[in-house]
C-alpha cells in the first residue's frame, strides 16, 4: 500500500506525455541509426553535452533517488560521507587513468564494447564469450534494481501494485532502445538528466520549507538520536572499513563498469571527454548531494516509513501540488530509465557481439548482428522485468552487489594498459577469482567476519590482482605480441 493518499489522474497524464516524448525520440533515433557502430557507440560522434549528461545519468540511477536516500534515511549523515566523495571522483578517475586511451583506441580500432578492447589487447577473440556471459550475470540484476524503483513510484502515486510500474518502465525502455540503440539512449538521457536535476532540487527545497529550515530539521534529527548526526551512523551501520571501501567502490572501481566504459568509445575526441567529465561531475555532485541531504532530513520531516526507499517520492508528493509533483517524479523515473537504457545496450552488445559474433558464429555480418540486436534487446528486457517483479531485495543492496561484481573487470583493464606481461589466461582467471571471492565474502559468515567491516569488493579486488600477477608470470607464452603491445601501450 502507498504511504500517503494518492491522486492518480495527474500522475498518469504527466507520465503519458513523458512516454510520448520518449517514443518520439526513439523514432527519430531509428531514422539516424544505420550501422552497428551507430547502434552501439553512436559512431564515436557524441559531443560533450550529450556525452557528459549520458555518462552521468548512466552512472547515477534509481539508486540516486530511491536506494541511496532510503539507506541514508535510516543511517543519518554518515551515509552522506560515502555518496558525496564517491560522486566527486567517480567520473574523474576513469577519465585520468583509462579515458584518453579508450577514446583513441575506440576511433582507431573500431571498438564497440569492453570485450572488444580486452580480446584485442590479450589477442584472444574467444575470451569475449566468457566475458560476455559474466557481464550479463551482473548487468541484468543492475537493471532489475532500477526497474524496482518504477514499481515504488507507481505505488506511491497511484496505489496500484508495484508490478504495474515495473512492467510499464520495462516496455518503454525496451521500445526506444530496440529502435534507436545508443543514439536513442543518449538522446533520452539528456531529457532525463534535466528532469533528474529538477527532482533533486525539488526534494531538497521541500524539506527546508516544510521543516522550517536546516537548523530546525537538524535539531529534530538530533532529538531522535545523536547517532544520526555522527559516524558510524544509526545502529553503527557505517563503520570506517565499510565507509572507505564504499567510497572506493563508487569512485575507483567505476573503471571496470562496461556500460560506462563504452561511453568513451562514443565520444568525439579527447577535448570532448574532458569537457564531458567536468559537466557530468558538477551536475551529479549537485544532484546527489541534494538527494542524499533530503534523505537525511526526511526522517524528522516525514517520520518512520515501512519502506525507506519511498522517502524521496513521499517528500515530493507531500510538498507539491499533484501535477507539479508528477512532473518532478518523472525525473525520478528518468533516473532509472537513463541507467537501464545504457546498461541494456551494453547487455545486448555482450549477447550479440561478444558471445554470438565472436564466440559462436564469427562469420556473422555486422548487418545481421544489428538486426538480431533488436530482438535480443526485447529478450533481455523481458528477463529484467521478471527479475524486478520477483523483488529479490532492496534497490541499494542489489545495485551495490551488481556494481561490485562488474568492478572485477578493472583488474584486466588496468594491467592490460600498464603492464606488458599481462596475459589472456591471467585476465580470465583474475575476473573469475575476483567474482568468486566477492560472492564468498558476501554470503559466507566466517569469511564476512574476517574482512572486519570492509565491503567484499576490497578483498575480491586484491585476490583478482594477485591472481593476475601470478598467472601472467606463469603463462608468458600467451603474452601479447610486440605489435599489439605497441598499439595499446603507446597510446596517448
C-alpha positions as CSV (number, residue, x, y, z in Angstrom):
1,X,0.0,0.0,0.0
2,X,1.2,3.6,-0.6
3,X,2.4,5.6,2.4
4,X,0.1,8.6,1.6
5,X,-3.2,9.3,-0.1
6,X,-3.0,9.1,-3.8
7,X,-4.4,11.1,-6.8
8,X,-3.5,9.0,-9.9
9,X,-5.0,11.2,-12.6
10,X,-2.2,13.9,-12.7
11,X,0.4,11.2,-12.5
12,X,-1.0,9.3,-15.5
13,X,-1.4,12.4,-17.6
14,X,2.2,13.6,-17.0
15,X,3.7,10.1,-17.4
16,X,1.7,9.7,-20.6
17,X,3.2,12.9,-22.1
18,X,6.6,11.7,-21.0
19,X,6.1,8.4,-22.7
20,X,5.1,10.2,-25.9
21,X,8.3,12.3,-25.8
22,X,10.5,9.2,-25.3
23,X,8.7,7.4,-28.1
24,X,9.3,10.4,-30.4
25,X,13.0,10.4,-29.6
26,X,13.1,6.7,-30.3
27,X,11.5,7.1,-33.7
28,X,13.9,10.0,-34.6
29,X,16.9,8.0,-33.4
30,X,15.8,5.0,-35.5
31,X,15.9,7.1,-38.7
32,X,19.5,8.1,-38.0
33,X,20.8,4.6,-36.9
34,X,22.2,2.9,-40.0
35,X,25.2,0.8,-38.8
36,X,26.3,-1.4,-35.9
37,X,28.7,1.4,-34.9
38,X,25.7,3.8,-34.8
39,X,23.7,1.4,-32.7
40,X,26.3,0.6,-30.0
41,X,28.6,3.7,-29.8
42,X,27.0,6.5,-31.9
43,X,29.9,6.0,-34.4
44,X,32.1,7.9,-32.0
45,X,30.5,11.3,-32.8
46,X,28.9,12.2,-29.5
47,X,29.5,15.9,-28.4
48,X,30.4,16.9,-24.8
49,X,26.9,17.9,-23.7
50,X,25.3,14.6,-24.8
51,X,28.3,12.6,-23.6
52,X,28.5,14.4,-20.2
53,X,24.8,14.0,-19.4
54,X,24.7,10.4,-20.7
55,X,27.8,9.5,-18.7
56,X,26.4,10.9,-15.5
57,X,22.9,9.6,-15.9
58,X,24.1,6.1,-16.6
59,X,26.3,6.1,-13.5
60,X,23.7,7.6,-11.2
61,X,20.4,5.9,-11.4
62,X,17.3,5.0,-9.5
63,X,19.6,4.3,-6.6
64,X,20.4,8.1,-6.5
65,X,16.8,8.9,-5.9
66,X,15.4,5.9,-4.1
67,X,18.0,3.3,-2.9
68,X,20.8,5.7,-1.6
69,X,18.5,8.3,0.0
70,X,16.5,5.4,1.5
71,X,19.6,3.9,3.0
72,X,20.9,7.3,4.3
73,X,17.4,8.0,5.7
74,X,18.0,5.1,8.1
75,X,21.6,5.9,8.9
76,X,21.9,9.7,9.0
77,X,24.8,12.0,8.0
78,X,27.3,9.1,8.0
79,X,25.7,7.8,4.8
80,X,26.3,11.1,3.0
81,X,30.0,10.6,3.8
82,X,30.1,7.8,1.2
83,X,27.9,9.3,-1.5
84,X,29.4,12.8,-1.9
85,X,33.1,11.8,-2.0
86,X,32.2,8.9,-4.3
87,X,30.5,11.3,-6.7
88,X,33.4,13.7,-6.7
89,X,35.8,11.2,-8.1
90,X,33.7,8.6,-9.9
91,X,33.9,10.3,-13.3
92,X,37.3,12.0,-12.9
93,X,39.3,8.8,-12.0
94,X,38.2,6.8,-15.1
95,X,39.0,9.8,-17.4
96,X,42.5,10.2,-16.0
97,X,43.5,6.5,-16.0
98,X,41.8,5.0,-19.0
99,X,39.5,7.5,-20.7
100,X,42.1,9.2,-23.0
101,X,43.4,5.8,-24.3
102,X,39.9,4.5,-24.8
103,X,38.8,7.4,-26.9
104,X,41.9,7.0,-29.1
105,X,41.5,3.2,-29.4
106,X,37.8,3.4,-30.0
107,X,38.3,5.6,-33.0
108,X,41.4,3.9,-34.4
109,X,40.5,0.2,-33.8
110,X,36.7,0.5,-34.1
111,X,36.0,-1.0,-30.6
112,X,32.3,-1.1,-29.6
113,X,32.4,-2.9,-26.2
114,X,34.7,-3.6,-23.2
115,X,35.2,-7.2,-24.6
116,X,36.3,-5.7,-27.9
117,X,39.1,-3.9,-26.1
118,X,40.1,-6.9,-23.8
119,X,40.0,-9.5,-26.6
120,X,42.2,-7.3,-28.8
121,X,44.7,-6.5,-26.0
122,X,45.0,-10.1,-25.0
123,X,44.9,-11.5,-28.6
124,X,42.1,-13.9,-27.9
125,X,38.7,-13.2,-29.5
126,X,37.1,-16.2,-27.9
127,X,37.6,-14.6,-24.4
128,X,34.8,-12.3,-25.5
129,X,32.3,-15.1,-25.0
130,X,33.4,-15.8,-21.4
131,X,33.4,-12.1,-20.6
132,X,30.0,-11.5,-22.2
133,X,28.4,-14.2,-20.1
134,X,29.9,-12.8,-16.9
135,X,28.7,-9.3,-17.8
136,X,25.2,-10.5,-18.3
137,X,25.2,-12.1,-14.9
138,X,25.6,-8.7,-13.3
139,X,24.1,-6.3,-15.8
140,X,20.7,-8.0,-15.5
141,X,20.5,-7.5,-11.7
142,X,21.7,-3.9,-12.1
143,X,18.8,-3.2,-14.5
144,X,16.5,-5.1,-12.1
145,X,17.4,-2.7,-9.3
146,X,16.4,0.3,-11.4
147,X,13.1,-1.2,-12.5
148,X,12.2,-1.9,-8.9
149,X,12.1,1.8,-8.4
150,X,9.4,2.2,-11.1
151,X,7.2,-0.1,-9.0
152,X,7.7,2.1,-6.0
153,X,6.8,5.3,-7.9
154,X,3.6,3.9,-9.3
155,X,2.6,2.5,-5.9
156,X,3.2,5.9,-4.1
157,X,1.4,8.0,-6.7
158,X,-1.5,5.7,-7.8
159,X,-1.9,3.0,-5.2
160,X,-1.5,0.3,-7.9
161,X,0.7,-2.7,-7.3
162,X,4.4,-2.4,-7.9
163,X,4.4,-4.8,-10.8
164,X,2.4,-2.3,-12.9
165,X,5.3,0.3,-12.8
166,X,7.9,-2.4,-13.3
167,X,6.3,-3.7,-16.5
168,X,5.5,-0.2,-17.7
169,X,9.0,1.1,-17.4
170,X,10.4,-2.0,-18.9
171,X,8.2,-1.8,-22.0
172,X,9.1,1.9,-22.5
173,X,12.9,1.5,-22.3
174,X,12.9,-1.7,-24.4
175,X,10.9,0.3,-27.1
176,X,13.3,3.2,-27.6
177,X,16.5,1.1,-27.1
178,X,15.3,-1.6,-29.5
179,X,14.6,1.0,-32.2
180,X,17.3,3.7,-31.6
181,X,20.2,1.9,-29.9
182,X,22.8,4.1,-28.3
183,X,21.6,7.2,-30.2
184,X,18.1,6.8,-28.7
185,X,19.6,6.0,-25.3
186,X,21.9,9.1,-25.2
187,X,19.3,11.5,-26.6
188,X,16.8,10.4,-23.9
189,X,19.5,10.7,-21.3
190,X,19.7,14.4,-22.0
191,X,16.0,14.9,-21.3
192,X,16.2,12.5,-18.3
193,X,19.2,14.3,-16.9
194,X,17.4,17.6,-16.8
195,X,14.4,16.0,-15.1
196,X,16.7,14.3,-12.5
197,X,18.3,17.6,-11.6
198,X,14.9,19.3,-11.2
199,X,13.7,16.4,-9.0
200,X,16.7,16.6,-6.7
201,X,16.3,20.4,-6.2
202,X,12.6,20.0,-5.5
203,X,13.1,17.3,-2.9
204,X,15.8,19.3,-1.0
205,X,13.9,22.6,-1.1
206,X,10.7,20.9,0.0
207,X,12.5,19.6,3.0
208,X,13.8,23.0,4.0
209,X,10.4,24.8,3.5
210,X,8.2,22.1,5.2
211,X,10.8,21.5,8.0
212,X,11.3,25.2,8.9
213,X,14.9,25.3,7.7
214,X,18.1,23.3,8.1
215,X,18.7,24.2,11.8
216,X,15.2,23.1,12.8
217,X,15.4,19.8,11.0
218,X,18.9,19.1,12.4
219,X,17.7,19.8,15.9
220,X,14.7,17.4,15.4
221,X,17.0,14.8,14.0
222,X,19.4,15.1,16.9
223,X,16.5,14.6,19.3
224,X,15.5,11.4,17.5
225,X,19.1,10.1,18.0
226,X,22.5,11.7,18.3
227,X,23.9,8.7,16.2
228,X,22.1,10.2,13.1
229,X,24.5,13.2,13.3
230,X,27.8,11.3,13.6
231,X,29.8,8.3,12.5
232,X,29.2,5.4,12.3
233,X,25.6,6.4,12.0
234,X,22.4,5.0,13.5
235,X,22.8,1.5,14.8
236,X,26.5,1.6,13.9
237,X,25.6,0.9,10.3
238,X,28.6,2.7,8.7
239,X,31.9,1.5,10.3
240,X,35.0,3.0,9.0
241,X,36.1,0.0,6.9
242,X,32.7,-0.1,5.2
243,X,32.8,3.6,4.7
244,X,36.2,3.7,3.0
245,X,35.6,0.6,0.8
246,X,32.3,2.0,-0.4
247,X,34.0,5.3,-1.5
248,X,36.5,3.1,-3.5
249,X,33.6,1.1,-4.9
250,X,31.7,4.1,-6.2
251,X,34.8,6.0,-7.5
252,X,37.9,4.0,-8.3
253,X,36.0,0.8,-9.4
254,X,33.8,2.6,-11.9
255,X,36.7,2.0,-14.3
256,X,35.5,-1.6,-14.6
257,X,31.9,-0.9,-15.4
258,X,31.2,-2.0,-19.0
259,X,28.2,0.3,-19.5
260,X,30.4,3.4,-18.6
261,X,33.4,2.0,-20.4
262,X,31.7,2.2,-23.8
263,X,30.7,5.8,-23.3
264,X,34.4,6.7,-24.1
265,X,34.1,4.9,-27.4
266,X,31.1,7.1,-28.3
267,X,32.9,10.4,-27.5
268,X,34.1,12.6,-30.4
269,X,37.7,13.3,-29.1
270,X,39.8,14.0,-26.1
271,X,38.6,17.6,-25.7
272,X,35.0,16.3,-25.7
273,X,35.9,13.7,-23.0
274,X,37.4,16.2,-20.5
275,X,34.6,18.8,-21.0
276,X,32.1,15.9,-20.6
277,X,33.6,14.8,-17.3
278,X,33.6,18.4,-15.9
279,X,29.9,18.8,-16.9
280,X,28.9,15.4,-15.5
281,X,30.8,15.8,-12.2
282,X,29.4,19.2,-11.4
283,X,25.8,18.1,-12.3
284,X,26.0,14.9,-10.4
285,X,27.7,16.5,-7.3
286,X,24.7,18.8,-7.0
287,X,22.1,16.2,-7.8
288,X,23.5,13.5,-5.5
289,X,24.2,15.9,-2.6
290,X,20.7,17.3,-2.7
291,X,19.1,13.9,-2.9
292,X,21.2,12.5,-0.1
293,X,20.6,15.5,2.1
294,X,16.8,15.1,1.5
295,X,17.2,11.5,2.7
296,X,18.8,12.6,5.9
297,X,16.3,15.4,6.6
298,X,13.4,13.3,5.6
299,X,13.4,11.3,8.8
300,X,12.4,14.2,11.1
301,X,10.1,15.7,8.4
302,X,8.2,12.5,7.3
303,X,8.7,10.2,10.2
304,X,9.1,6.4,10.1
305,X,8.3,4.7,6.7
306,X,7.7,1.0,6.3
307,X,10.0,1.0,3.2
308,X,12.8,3.5,3.4
309,X,13.1,3.6,-0.5
310,X,9.9,5.6,-0.5
311,X,11.4,8.7,1.1
312,X,12.1,10.9,-1.9
313,X,8.7,10.2,-3.7
314,X,6.8,10.8,-0.4
315,X,8.6,14.1,0.2
316,X,7.8,15.3,-3.3
317,X,4.2,14.1,-3.1
318,X,3.5,15.8,0.2
319,X,5.2,19.0,-0.6
320,X,3.9,19.9,-4.1
321,X,0.5,20.0,-5.9
322,X,-0.3,16.7,-7.7
323,X,0.5,17.9,-11.3
324,X,3.8,19.6,-10.3
325,X,4.7,16.6,-8.1
326,X,4.1,14.3,-11.1
327,X,6.4,16.3,-13.3
328,X,9.2,16.0,-10.8
329,X,8.5,12.4,-10.1
330,X,9.0,11.8,-13.8
331,X,12.6,12.9,-13.0
332,X,12.9,10.1,-10.6
333,X,11.6,7.7,-13.1
334,X,14.1,9.2,-15.6
335,X,16.9,8.2,-13.2
336,X,16.1,4.6,-13.6
337,X,15.4,4.7,-17.3
338,X,18.7,6.5,-18.0
339,X,20.6,3.7,-16.4
340,X,18.6,0.9,-17.8
341,X,18.9,2.1,-21.4
342,X,22.7,2.4,-21.2
343,X,23.0,-0.9,-19.4
344,X,20.5,-2.6,-21.8
345,X,22.5,-1.5,-24.8
346,X,25.7,-2.9,-23.1
347,X,23.9,-6.2,-22.3
348,X,22.7,-6.5,-25.8
349,X,26.2,-6.0,-27.2
350,X,27.5,-8.6,-24.8
351,X,25.0,-11.1,-26.0
352,X,25.1,-10.4,-29.7
353,X,28.6,-9.2,-30.4
354,X,30.7,-10.7,-27.6
355,X,29.0,-14.1,-27.3
356,X,27.4,-14.7,-30.7
357,X,29.5,-12.9,-33.3
358,X,32.9,-13.5,-31.7
359,X,32.4,-16.9,-30.0
360,X,29.5,-18.8,-31.6
361,X,29.4,-17.5,-35.2
362,X,32.4,-15.4,-36.2
363,X,31.2,-15.3,-39.8
364,X,28.1,-13.3,-38.8
365,X,28.0,-9.9,-40.6
366,X,27.5,-6.6,-38.8
367,X,24.2,-6.1,-40.6
368,X,22.9,-9.4,-39.2
369,X,24.2,-8.6,-35.7
370,X,22.4,-5.2,-35.8
371,X,19.2,-7.0,-36.9
372,X,19.2,-9.6,-34.1
373,X,20.3,-7.0,-31.6
374,X,16.8,-5.5,-31.6
375,X,15.3,-8.9,-30.8
376,X,17.9,-9.7,-28.1
377,X,17.1,-6.3,-26.5
378,X,13.5,-7.5,-26.1
379,X,14.5,-10.8,-24.6
380,X,16.9,-9.3,-22.1
381,X,14.3,-6.6,-21.3
382,X,11.7,-9.2,-20.5
383,X,14.1,-11.1,-18.2
384,X,14.8,-7.8,-16.4
385,X,11.0,-7.3,-16.0
386,X,10.6,-10.7,-14.5
387,X,13.6,-10.1,-12.2
388,X,12.0,-6.8,-11.0
389,X,8.6,-8.4,-10.4
390,X,10.3,-11.1,-8.2
391,X,11.8,-8.2,-6.0
392,X,14.7,-10.2,-4.5
393,X,16.0,-7.4,-2.4
394,X,16.3,-3.6,-1.8
395,X,17.4,-1.3,-4.6
396,X,20.6,-0.4,-2.7
397,X,21.7,-4.0,-2.0
398,X,21.0,-5.3,-5.5
399,X,22.6,-2.3,-7.2
400,X,25.7,-2.4,-4.9
401,X,26.3,-6.1,-5.4
402,X,25.9,-5.9,-9.2
403,X,28.2,-2.9,-9.3
404,X,30.8,-4.7,-7.2
405,X,30.6,-7.8,-9.5
406,X,31.4,-5.8,-12.6
407,X,34.1,-3.9,-10.8
408,X,36.3,-7.0,-11.2
409,X,36.8,-6.1,-14.8
410,X,39.1,-3.3,-13.6
411,X,41.9,-5.7,-13.0
412,X,42.5,-6.9,-16.6
413,X,41.8,-3.4,-17.9
414,X,44.4,-1.7,-15.8
415,X,47.0,-4.5,-16.0
416,X,46.4,-4.6,-19.8
417,X,47.0,-0.9,-20.1
418,X,50.0,-0.6,-17.8
419,X,51.8,-4.0,-17.7
420,X,53.2,-5.6,-20.8
421,X,53.4,-9.1,-19.3
422,X,49.7,-9.4,-18.6
423,X,48.2,-12.5,-20.4
424,X,44.8,-13.7,-21.5
425,X,44.7,-16.8,-19.1
426,X,45.5,-14.4,-16.3
427,X,42.8,-11.9,-17.3
428,X,40.1,-14.6,-17.3
429,X,41.4,-16.2,-14.1
430,X,41.5,-12.8,-12.3
431,X,37.9,-12.0,-13.1
432,X,36.6,-15.4,-12.1
433,X,38.6,-15.5,-8.9
434,X,37.5,-11.9,-8.0
435,X,33.8,-12.7,-8.6
436,X,34.1,-16.0,-6.5
437,X,35.8,-14.1,-3.7
438,X,33.2,-11.3,-3.8
439,X,30.3,-13.9,-3.5
440,X,32.1,-15.8,-0.8
441,X,32.9,-12.8,1.3
442,X,29.3,-11.6,0.9
443,X,27.5,-14.9,1.6
444,X,29.8,-17.0,3.9
445,X,29.6,-15.7,7.5
446,X,33.0,-16.8,8.5
447,X,34.7,-15.0,5.6
448,X,32.5,-12.0,6.1
449,X,33.7,-11.7,9.7
450,X,37.3,-11.9,8.5
451,X,37.2,-8.8,6.4
452,X,36.3,-6.7,9.5
453,X,33.6,-4.5,8.1
454,X,35.1,-3.8,4.7
455,X,33.0,-4.3,1.6
456,X,33.6,-7.6,-0.1
457,X,34.8,-5.7,-3.2
458,X,38.1,-4.9,-1.5
459,X,39.4,-8.5,-0.8
460,X,37.9,-9.6,-4.1
461,X,40.0,-7.0,-6.0
462,X,43.1,-7.9,-4.0
463,X,42.7,-11.6,-4.8
464,X,42.0,-10.8,-8.5
465,X,45.1,-8.6,-8.7
466,X,47.3,-11.3,-7.1
467,X,45.9,-14.0,-9.5
468,X,46.5,-11.7,-12.4
469,X,50.2,-11.2,-11.4
470,X,51.0,-14.8,-10.6
471,X,49.2,-16.4,-13.6
472,X,50.6,-13.8,-16.0
473,X,54.2,-14.7,-14.9
474,X,53.4,-18.4,-15.2
475,X,51.9,-18.1,-18.7
476,X,54.3,-15.8,-20.6
477,X,54.0,-18.0,-23.7
478,X,50.5,-16.4,-24.1
479,X,51.8,-12.9,-23.8
480,X,50.6,-10.4,-26.4
481,X,52.9,-9.7,-29.4
482,X,55.0,-6.6,-29.7
483,X,52.8,-5.2,-32.4
484,X,49.7,-5.5,-30.2
485,X,51.6,-4.0,-27.2
486,X,52.7,-1.1,-29.2
487,X,49.2,-0.3,-30.3
488,X,47.9,-0.4,-26.8
489,X,50.8,0.6,-24.5
490,X,52.0,3.7,-26.5
491,X,48.5,5.3,-26.9
492,X,48.2,8.8,-25.6
